[in-house]
Amino acid sequence: MVVVGTWNLENLYRAGGEFGPRDEAAYEAKLKALAGTITQIGPDVLGVQEVGEPEALEDLAGLLEGEWHLALSRYPDARGIRVGFLSRLPLTVLHDVSAFPRPLAAVQTADGGDTVDRTSRGMLAVQAGPDLVVAVAHLKSKLLSYPGGRFGPRDEGERARVGAYALMRRTAEAVTLRGLADDILDGQGASRALIVLGDLNDEVAAATTQLLVGPPGSEIGTPGERVPDKGDGWRLWNLAPRIPEDERFSRVYHGRRELIDHILISRALLGRVQAVRSVIDHGLPSVGDLPAVRRDTPDSDHAPITVTLAL
């Protein structure tokens, strides 16, 4: 059995910086809480998001028993956060991408007409053992920020525009992730084992999430799930329906449960899934739109999602 998971670690920085815990005591409490949850779920490969400093991930790995291998994307965002892996299995980096795939054009990000042609954070794919490739991503947040560092709009028109800019960027990033999966699968998804995971910042039915799973018609729970067809070489299956219903969420936002962290797999792995869980028992707070209020809070505001595979 192999356990693969994804977890947004929520601003994993060492103490004393602009975004991380203010003091060593808060930092040590966060590391202890994160290490406790990782030990509980026992992953062989864990895709992680919001690693603010490589040294902080090394500190976390140092609290875990046994030997752990680390890999991090070369492409952090403006705050320095990036995606990566903690793994008991040796890792070989295959892809570390940020540029939108051609012919996708740059998208607008601000009222002044500024555009970007790259993802907010890099997307990293690794070989984990001889027969498994895992890719991790962290798509553009739904949290909106406004000129001058504001987290609230001047009016509803500004809120709608800024929301549209964020949605366009997240959509382009979903297309980039889909392109990375295509490059890895190369039409061989029926025999090539691929897991795509991460914080996609939207729920299962959202258009951005749905861009990843096509072509449609064989989603889990539909009659076509186990029926081979010509789309199997490229299709990804979102494992969200396999999570027990009472734990089918990974964050609580303004009191509302939402599943925004996902694990998707290729056809080669579909028959090997033993269990899919959202590890909510470490406690999930209800969060709002002011991220700075949680900088000294231990643990994470996301739940890890894990899949157990018969490999």
N, C-alpha and C positions, 0 to 999 in steps of 0.2 A: 504494500500500500504506500502511496505517496500523498502527502497533504500539501496543497498549494493554496496560498491565501493572498488577500490584498488588504492593506490597511493604510488609511491616512493618519499619520502620526501627529498631526496638528502642530505645526510650527516647532519642529525639533531643532532648536538652537541651543548652544551653550549659554550659560548665564551672563548677564551684563550687557548684552547688545541691545539694539533697537527693538527687536521683535521677540526675543526669547525671554525666559524667566529673569526677573530682576536680581535674584541672588542665588547662591549655590544651594541653599536648602530647598528652594522651589524646584531647581533643576534636578537635584538628586531625587526628589519625590516623584517628579515626572518620569525619570528613567526607571525608577523602581516599579511604578505602576505599569509602564509599557512592558518591561521585562516580565512582570508577573503574568500579564495576559498572553504574551508570546509563548512563555513556558507552558501555560495552560492549553493553548491550542496546538502546540507541537508541530509547527509547519516544517516541511522539508525545504520549501521555497516560499518566501514571503515578498511580494511586491509592495513597496512602500512609497508613500507620497509625503510631500511637505518636509523633506529633509533640508533644513536650513544650512547646516554645516556638515561636511563629511566627517569631521572629528566627533560630532555629536552622535552620528550613527555608529562610529567606532566605539564610543563610550557605551552605547546601548548593547552592542554585540558583546562587549567585555563583561556584561552582567549575565549573559546567557551561558549555560553549560555546554561544553563541547566546542568543536571548531566550527566557525562560521565564515562564509565567504561573502564579500561585499562587492557590489557593483553600483555605480552611480552614473547618471546621465551627465554629459558635459554641458548641458544647456539649462541653467537655472533661470527663473524669472527675475523680475526687477527686485524682489525681496530676497533673492538668493535661494528660494526653495526649488527642489528638483525631485525627480523620481529615482528609484533604485531598487535594489534587492538585498535581502538578507537570506542566506541559503546555507543549508547543511551540505548541499550537493555542490561540487565544483562548477563554476560558471565560466562561459566563454561569451564575450560580447559579440553579437552579430550585427546589430544595427543600433545607431543612436541618431535619431532624426529630429529635425525641427522645421525645415522648409516645407511649405505647402507643395503638394505634388502638382506638376504641370499637367494640364493647362489651367488649373485653378488659379484665379487671380488674387491679388491682395484684397483685403477687406478693410472697410472704414472702421476706425476706432474712436473718433472724437468729432465734435461739431466742426472743428477747423478743417476737416478733410484728411487728417492723418490716417495712414494705412499701415497694415502689417502684412507680411507674407510668410510669417513663421508662427509656430505654436507658442503658447504662453510658456510652456516648459517642454523640454525634450521628451521623446518617447523612446524607451530602451527595450531592446529585445535580446535575450540571452539563450544560449544552449545550456540546459540543465540536465546533465547526464546524456547518454547516447541518443535517446529517442524522444526528447521533449524540448520544445521551444516555448518560452514564456515571454510575453511582451507586456510592459506596464506603461500606463499613461495617466495624466492628470489634466483633464480638459478645463477650459476657461470657467471660472467660478460664476455662479448665479448672483453672488454678492456684487452689487453695483457700487462703484466709486465715482465721484463727481469731481469736476475741476476744483483745485484748491484743497484736495484731501477730504472733501465732504463725503459722508455716507448717506446723506439725504438730499433730495432734489429741490430746486427752487420752485418747480411747478410740475404738473403732470406731463406737460409736453417734454420737459427735460428728462423726466423719469422714463418716458416711453422711448425717446431717442437713445439714451444710454443703454437701456435694456435691449434695444435692437442691435446696437453695436456689439454688446456682449454675446448676444445670440448668434450673430453672424460669425463672430470669431469662434465660438464653440462649435458651430456647424462646420466651419472650415477645418477645425482641429479633428472633428469626427471623421471627415473625409480623409485627412492625413493618416489617421489611425487605420482606417479601412484600407488605404493604400499600402501601409506597412504590412498589414495582414495578407493582402494580395501578393506582395513580393515574397513573403515567407511561404505561403501555401503553393503558389505557382500552379494552381489548378489540381493539386494533389491532396486536397483535404481529406479524402477518404482513407488515405494511408499515412498522412503527415500529421503528427500530434502537435497542435498549437493551442496555447491558452493565451487569451487576451484579457487583461484585467486592469482594474484601477478605479480611481474616483472620476466618474464620467460627468458628475455634477448635474445629472438629470435622471429621471425615473425611466422605468422599462418602456413605457408607451411613448415617451417623448420622441420627437422626430430625430433629434441628434443621436439618441441611442439606437433608434431603429435603422439608421444609416449603416450600422455595423453588422446587422444580422442577415441582410439580404443574400440571395433572393428569397422572397417570402414563400410561405406555404408549408414549411416543415417545423414551425416553432414547437417547443416542448408543450405537450398537451393537445396538439392538433393531430388529426388522423395521419398526416404525412410525416410525423416525427421519425418513425422507424422505417419509412419507405425510401429506399435509395432512388435518387434521380440525378439528372445532369447538373444540378446546382451544388451537389455535395462537394465538388472540388474546391469551391470558394466560400461556401456558407459557414457562418458562425452561429452557434446556439447559445443564447443567454440562459444561464442556469437559474435565474431568479425564481421561476416557478417551482423549482425543486427545494427551495428554502421552506421550512415549515411555516405555515401561514402566520402563526403568532409571533414569529421573529423576522418577518419579511420587511425589515427596515434596517437602515444603517446610520441614520441620523435623525434627530428630532429638531425641527426648525419651527420656531414660534409655536411650540406645542403640537406640531403636526409631524407624524412619523413619515419618513420618506426613504426610499431605497435608491441611493445615488451612487453606490459602490457596486461594481458588477464583475462577474467572471463569465467569459464566453469561451467556448471550445469548438474545435473542428470536429468533423464527422468521425475521425479516427478515435476520438476519446468518448464519444457519446455513449457507447455501450459499457464504458469502464467507470462511470460515475457511481460511487457508492453512497455518498452523502454530501449535502451542501448545507452549510450553517451560517447564520449571522450571530456572532458572539456578542450578544447584548447584555450578558449578565455582569459585565464589569461596570455597568451603569452608564447611561447616556443622558447628559443634561439637555434641556431645551435651550437652543442657542438662537441669537438674533443677528443683527446686522452690524454690531460693533465688535470686531474681532479682538481689539486690544484689551477688552475686559477679561479675557481668558488667558492672558500671557503667563500668569503665575499659577494656573490651575493644573493639577496633575492629571495624567492620563490624556485621552483624546476625546474629541466630540464625535468621532466616528466609531462604528463597530467594525471589527475585522470580518471579512467574508471568507469562508474556506470551502474547498472542495476536496474530498477524499476520493482518490482514483485507484483502481486496481491496475497497477503497472508492474 
